[in-house]
Amino acid sequence: MNDRVTGNMTIVVIGLGYVGLPLAVKFAEHYKIIGYDINKKRVTDLNEGRDWNNDVTNEQLKKIENNITFTTDENEIGKGNIIIISVPTPLKPNNDPDLSYVESASRVVGKHIKKGAIVVYESTVYPGCTEEFCLPILEKESKMKLGEFYIGFSPERMNPGDSAHSVDKIVKLISASHPEALEKMRIIYSKITKTHSMSSIMAAESAKIIENVQRDINIALFNELSMLFDKLGLDSSEVFDGAATKWNFIRYKPGLVGGYCIPVNPHYLAYKAHKIGFNPEFILAGRKTNDRMPIFIASKAKQLAPNGRVLIIGASYKENVAELRSSRIKNLVEALQQEGFINMQIYEPLVSDQEVFGLKNETPSGKFDLIIYAVAHETLKDIQLEHLLEKNGAIIDIQRKLDRKKFDKIRYWAP
Ligand SMILES: NC(=O)c1ccc[n+]([C@@H]2O[C@H](COP(=O)([O-])OP(=O)(O)OC[C@H]3O[C@@H](n4cnc5c(N)ncnc54)[C@H](O)[C@@H]3O)[C@@H](O)[C@H]2O)c1
């Protein structure tokens, strides 16, 4: 099979968020693309050249405008030879997978797919989900059997706010129900990046999920060590740096673990493990430790500035990303309230909301007893914290991004 076979294919991308939009735009350099989303505002904005996630510029959208259409019309899905599903896969309140988006996307795709189409899931799911959960929906809605259409799984690894690892720069795992479908996927995905074929969909689902499980566990180890060394009166960073002079010590950083992937994926894997009667003790232990971090930081805040006026700088879930969903700063605010802090303000320059997590979000003025430098956005690098501090004020530098030497006369703590 060669390029002539895939050259005039139409790719439909379902869900135009952090994952779907950059992928659709990259593919539009080579194929006709239909971007489908249920969010009308998102589709209107994209048709007018605006990506509110700031992953894709107006110029980029202009360049490929003849090759891409954005729509909320589900009938367009039927035109796709390849249909890529990149809808959210969050957690339910009880930490079980919330598959409602994948379910509704599968239903609408099943209703419209044509014979021979390949449905590729890019949403992160637990091992087995594509074949056990999604496929029966596709078969039921399409009234076809697998083999009349095909399924694939190609997980996404992109990292919002990180231009060094954009879609075209990361190896893409690909897997499919049939060798001929895998070969088509290989040709198509190879147009935009390097591919790595997996022998089964379940192996690819598993590979994706453990990437984030590993990060969660490693950060949890450093979070626990940070809590322990703090009790021992040590500067954990000094200890970590010392250990890192050994050739095989891997230096992680303690911190708040937010976002849609790292705190979510371990629960997906654990869900599958429990379903087959396996107890994933170690995988979930990391989750518990990481969830304790906001409480630990709030207790340090109480020691440094009991009942003081607090300024939290940065509220999004990671630096340079204007996304408040799934940010652990919300948990930190709650933990600070539990510790009795009532006079708090947030400064999140990347969002225009006047209130964030129940606190006023505004450019800081006046003096504070405690500044929590929570998310070190690039745009904050010149902020003069020392001018915002009361005489005996203190700083908590959650990500250890401040120049410690600049604050050697100021009470300073970092996890
Ligand atoms: N954001 C990341 O950093 C990242 C990285 C790797 C993997 N992932 C995974 O990729 C998937 C998508 O994540 P995201 O961050 O792009 O989500 P997102 O919330 O940014 O975007 C999802 C989009 O899907 C749309 N949508 C929801 N249900 C739909 C439906 N039934 N039909 C059509 N559109 C629908 C929403 O309106 C939204 O625009 C998730 O499984 C996530 O775990 C995300």
The ligand as an SDF file (V2000), in Angstrom:
LIG
                    3D

 44 48  0  0  0  0  0  0  0  0999 V2000
   -4.4410   17.6170   27.0480 N   0  0  0  0  0  0  0  0  0  0  0  0
   -3.3990   16.8180   27.1520 C   0  0  0  0  0  0  0  0  0  0  0  0
   -2.3170   17.1980   27.5730 O   0  0  0  0  0  0  0  0  0  0  0  0
   -3.4890   15.3760   26.7280 C   0  0  0  0  0  0  0  0  0  0  0  0
   -2.3060   14.6820   26.4350 C   0  0  0  0  0  0  0  0  0  0  0  0
   -2.3950   13.3470   26.0600 C   0  0  0  0  0  0  0  0  0  0  0  0
   -3.6330   12.7260   26.0040 C   0  0  0  0  0  0  0  0  0  0  0  0
   -4.7650   13.4360   26.3060 N   0  0  0  0  0  0  0  0  0  0  0  0
   -6.0450   12.7280   26.1920 C   0  0  0  0  0  0  0  0  0  0  0  0
   -6.6930   13.1570   25.0040 O   0  0  0  0  0  0  0  0  0  0  0  0
   -8.1070   13.1720   25.1900 C   0  0  0  0  0  0  0  0  0  0  0  0
   -8.6670   14.5430   24.8560 C   0  0  0  0  0  0  0  0  0  0  0  0
   -8.1240   15.4790   25.7730 O   0  0  0  0  0  0  0  0  0  0  0  0
   -8.0930   17.0510   25.4930 P   0  0  0  0  0  0  0  0  0  0  0  0
   -7.1450   17.6220   26.4920 O   0  0  0  0  0  0  0  0  0  0  0  0
   -7.8700   17.3250   24.0590 O   0  0  0  0  0  0  0  0  0  0  0  0
   -9.5930   17.4470   25.8760 O   0  0  0  0  0  0  0  0  0  0  0  0
  -10.2970   18.8630   25.7050 P   0  0  0  0  0  0  0  0  0  0  0  0
  -11.2640   18.9910   26.8050 O   0  0  0  0  0  0  0  0  0  0  0  0
   -9.2810   19.9380   25.4800 O   0  0  0  0  0  0  0  0  0  0  0  0
  -11.0950   18.7240   24.3110 O   0  0  0  0  0  0  0  0  0  0  0  0
  -12.0540   17.7780   24.0690 C   0  0  0  0  0  0  0  0  0  0  0  0
  -13.0230   18.3100   23.0080 C   0  0  0  0  0  0  0  0  0  0  0  0
  -13.9490   17.2650   22.7250 O   0  0  0  0  0  0  0  0  0  0  0  0
  -15.2260   17.8410   22.5470 C   0  0  0  0  0  0  0  0  0  0  0  0
  -16.2300   16.7920   22.7270 N   0  0  0  0  0  0  0  0  0  0  0  0
  -16.6740   16.2070   23.8580 C   0  0  0  0  0  0  0  0  0  0  0  0
  -17.5620   15.2300   23.5760 N   0  0  0  0  0  0  0  0  0  0  0  0
  -17.6910   15.2020   22.2310 C   0  0  0  0  0  0  0  0  0  0  0  0
  -18.4410   14.4190   21.3290 C   0  0  0  0  0  0  0  0  0  0  0  0
  -19.2570   13.4680   21.7560 N   0  0  0  0  0  0  0  0  0  0  0  0
  -18.3220   14.6690   20.0100 N   0  0  0  0  0  0  0  0  0  0  0  0
  -17.5010   15.6440   19.5570 C   0  0  0  0  0  0  0  0  0  0  0  0
  -16.7380   16.4110   20.3720 N   0  0  0  0  0  0  0  0  0  0  0  0
  -16.8450   16.1960   21.6800 C   0  0  0  0  0  0  0  0  0  0  0  0
  -15.2810   18.9570   23.5530 C   0  0  0  0  0  0  0  0  0  0  0  0
  -16.2530   19.9210   23.2020 O   0  0  0  0  0  0  0  0  0  0  0  0
  -13.8370   19.5070   23.4520 C   0  0  0  0  0  0  0  0  0  0  0  0
  -13.7250   20.5470   22.4910 O   0  0  0  0  0  0  0  0  0  0  0  0
   -8.3410   12.7110   26.6160 C   0  0  0  0  0  0  0  0  0  0  0  0
   -8.5290   11.3320   26.6330 O   0  0  0  0  0  0  0  0  0  0  0  0
   -7.0210   13.0410   27.3050 C   0  0  0  0  0  0  0  0  0  0  0  0
   -6.7830   12.2140   28.4220 O   0  0  0  0  0  0  0  0  0  0  0  0
   -4.7200   14.7450   26.6470 C   0  0  0  0  0  0  0  0  0  0  0  0
  1  2  1  0
  2  3  2  0
  2  4  1  0
  4  5  1  0
  4 44  2  0
  5  6  2  0
  6  7  1  0
  7  8  2  0
  8  9  1  0
  8 44  1  0
  9 10  1  0
  9 42  1  0
 10 11  1  0
 11 12  1  0
 11 40  1  0
 12 13  1  0
 13 14  1  0
 14 15  2  0
 14 16  1  0
 14 17  1  0
 17 18  1  0
 18 19  2  0
 18 20  1  0
 18 21  1  0
 21 22  1  0
 22 23  1  0
 23 24  1  0
 23 38  1  0
 24 25  1  0
 25 26  1  0
 25 36  1  0
 26 27  1  0
 26 35  1  0
 27 28  2  0
 28 29  1  0
 29 30  1  0
 29 35  2  0
 30 31  1  0
 30 32  2  0
 32 33  1  0
 33 34  2  0
 34 35  1  0
 36 37  1  0
 36 38  1  0
 38 39  1  0
 40 41  1  0
 40 42  1  0
 42 43  1  0
M  CHG  2   8   1  16  -1
M  END
$$$$
